[in-house]
Every structure is written in structure tokens, then in C-alpha cells.
């Protein structure tokens, strides 16, 4: 699996925008709603889901058995999901 490139301007494929798990494209969430991801989870298939701090656990629970990596702002490196310790 090739990991997506990270950087301070990284935007995930989808971003959780509410506590029900509603997701918008990362760009729409950020540019139209002003909601930025503070954490991003990566599935084996390469799909990413981000969330602001207050919705981190909502995002994690959605596919908790399928995540393989995660990253936090400033999005410098992917961390194996086994090291995920929950929301900060």
C-alpha cells in the first residue's frame, strides 16, 4: 500500500461534520463550512476520513476495525493504528 503524501495543507477525502457521523468532502467541509480536520484516519483501501478534535471518536468508531494508520495536525507522518490511544 502506498501511503498518501502528507503536509500541513493535507485535506482528507471526507471530513465528519457532526456527531451523527455526517461526512462532506474534505474540501467542502473546510472551504464552505470552515470545518478542518485535526485527525485523519486511513483505511487499507487508501480512503481517508478526517475530523475536528471534538468529533474524533465519532470518526474513529465508524470504521474502527478497518483503520490502518492515523495522523494528527500538522500531518507530518502516518502512525500505525495500533498506536492510537483515543481522542486527545
C-alpha positions as CSV (number, residue, x, y, z in Angstrom):
1,X,0.0,0.0,0.0
2,X,1.3,3.4,-1.0
3,X,0.6,6.0,1.7
4,X,-0.9,9.3,0.7
5,X,1.6,12.2,0.9
6,X,1.1,14.4,3.9
7,X,1.8,18.1,4.6
8,X,0.4,21.0,6.6
9,X,-2.2,21.6,3.9
10,X,-3.4,18.0,3.7
11,X,-7.2,17.5,3.2
12,X,-8.8,14.1,3.7
13,X,-11.3,12.6,1.2
14,X,-14.1,13.1,3.7
15,X,-14.5,15.0,7.0
16,X,-17.0,14.3,9.7
17,X,-19.1,17.5,10.4
18,X,-21.4,16.4,13.2
19,X,-21.9,13.9,16.0
20,X,-24.2,11.7,13.8
21,X,-21.2,11.0,11.5
22,X,-22.3,13.1,8.6
23,X,-19.4,13.5,6.2
24,X,-18.7,16.0,3.5
25,X,-15.8,16.1,1.1
26,X,-12.7,17.4,2.9
27,X,-12.6,20.4,0.6
28,X,-16.3,21.3,1.1
29,X,-16.1,20.9,4.8
30,X,-13.1,23.2,5.0
31,X,-13.8,25.8,2.4
32,X,-17.6,26.1,2.6
33,X,-18.3,25.2,6.3
34,X,-15.0,26.2,7.9
35,X,-14.6,22.7,9.5
36,X,-11.0,21.5,9.4
37,X,-9.7,18.0,10.3
38,X,-7.4,17.8,13.3
39,X,-7.0,14.0,12.9
40,X,-7.2,11.8,9.8
41,X,-7.7,8.0,9.7
42,X,-6.6,5.9,6.7
43,X,-8.2,2.6,5.6
44,X,-6.4,-0.2,3.9
45,X,-8.1,0.8,0.6
46,X,-6.5,4.2,0.8
47,X,-9.7,6.1,1.7
48,X,-9.3,8.8,4.4
49,X,-11.7,10.3,6.9
50,X,-10.8,13.4,8.9
51,X,-12.5,15.0,11.9
52,X,-12.1,18.1,14.1
53,X,-11.0,17.3,17.7
54,X,-14.5,17.3,19.1
55,X,-15.6,14.6,16.6
56,X,-12.5,12.4,16.6
57,X,-14.1,9.5,18.3
58,X,-17.2,9.6,16.0
59,X,-14.9,9.3,13.0
60,X,-12.8,6.5,14.7
61,X,-15.8,4.4,15.6
62,X,-17.2,4.5,12.1
63,X,-14.7,2.0,10.7
64,X,-12.6,1.2,13.8
65,X,-11.8,-2.3,12.5
66,X,-10.6,-1.1,9.1
67,X,-8.2,1.7,10.0
68,X,-4.6,1.0,9.4
69,X,-3.0,4.4,10.1
70,X,-3.8,7.8,11.5
71,X,-2.2,11.2,11.6
72,X,-2.7,14.4,13.6
73,X,-2.1,18.1,12.7
74,X,0.3,19.2,11.4
75,X,0.0,15.9,9.4
76,X,3.8,15.1,9.2
77,X,3.6,11.3,9.2
78,X,1.3,8.3,9.2
79,X,1.2,6.4,12.5
80,X,0.2,2.7,12.7
81,X,-3.3,2.5,14.2
82,X,-2.1,0.1,16.9
83,X,-0.5,3.2,18.5
84,X,-3.8,5.1,18.5
85,X,-4.7,6.0,22.1
86,X,-8.0,7.7,21.6
87,X,-9.0,11.4,21.4
88,X,-6.7,14.0,22.9
